[in-house]
Amino acid sequence: MMRTRPLKVALLGCGVVGSEVARIMTTHAADLAARIGAPVELAGVAVRRPDKVREGIDPALVTTDATALVKRGDIDVVVEVIGGIEPARTLITTAFAHGASVVSANKALIAQDGAALHAAADEHGKDLYYEAAVAGAIPLIRPLRESLAGDKVNRVLGIVNGTTNFILDAMDSTGAGYQEALDEASALGYAEADPTADVEGFDAAAKAAILAGIAFHTRVRLDDVYREGMTEVTSADFASAKEMGCTIKLLAICERAADGGSVTARVHPAMIPLSHPLANVREAYNAVFVESDAAGQLMFYGPGAGGSPTASAVLGDLVAVCRNRLGGATGPGESAYAALPVSPMGDVVTRYHISLDVADKPGVLAQVATVFAEHGVSIDTVRQSGKDGEASLVVVTHRASDAALGGTVEALRKLDTVRGVASIMRVEGE
């Protein structure tokens, strides 16, 4: 039997995502009520610009006083889509204290203060859901947190930023340079006016922190994630990747150490074989590859951003939280029992592709090989080309630690025959 008294929802933010949440709540009201077991009512919308016309939203619901809205006491669920750290953090904790559960799309806040927010939710017996914080419409957090709760996840490898994937895909498919591809992404609305958060990996790093924490039952903060942007990737790097049967993606990589005693989380450009499923993720799409003991290899794919896709994830959480509310229960909270240490980037082991500008004369290859050997880095393949006294030397290593590779490169720079290190790129997905 359906309850007639509606569950009341407060919406914080009514931009691209918030307006879609409000629209879907209105147009799909009957279906949502049937799925939840009670009607859902939009009880208030907190915005910065109250005079802006918002189609489909009763102006009487609009307020600039978000604090008063979450303190009302009759609000069942607060949906936070304003982003940033403050005032979002204070509004969420205030909502818990005044009896509301929270659905958030705020990746930066969850990555930075997820533990404290979960603690606040637990203290007041409320839910904190944030499926929309990672990879837009792609169901990812709930499968990791619930569907794989009985399994052991060893690795999460993914493309979690649509802007960077669009740029790198354009560079790969058309031969465009970085700036040209970025300009195209901006013209099509895939890149913000200031793309720093995307192209420098900050956005992906926040998502990596969230994914690692859930996958490994360990608190992983944004500061724990190694981050490297993609602005230095060149057309020459793509040419080298193609010669190896690879392409280049900006990857978020979360791994459990082979001995199970620690985890790592990192974001950086990497070459991946064309045979890997992530190599074929095109344009602004996202995809995440999960490896676990029992389930094996799983891949989640779809649109990772945008108003409608992100609103879909928000509404999915809203339905779940409302069902919990009706049942007098709460869903899964933070699971950090493993408390594994997060290893520094220097301990990460992977393959490397190093391009060197060297003098074109006898003995250069022997000198370079000696430096690699002295630092314990094994060489897989070497390719040399050049003329008129200058040459290019491309070295692909076997698996080595980041620290060992760093020492190798430092020593290479001191060789008189090495003019410069043109590029260094990790090779993943093998």
Summary of the structure (lengths in Angstrom):
residues: 430
radius of gyration: 24.3
end to end distance: 53.0
largest distance: 85.6
contacts: 1522
relative contact order: 0.13
helix: 40%
strand: 26%
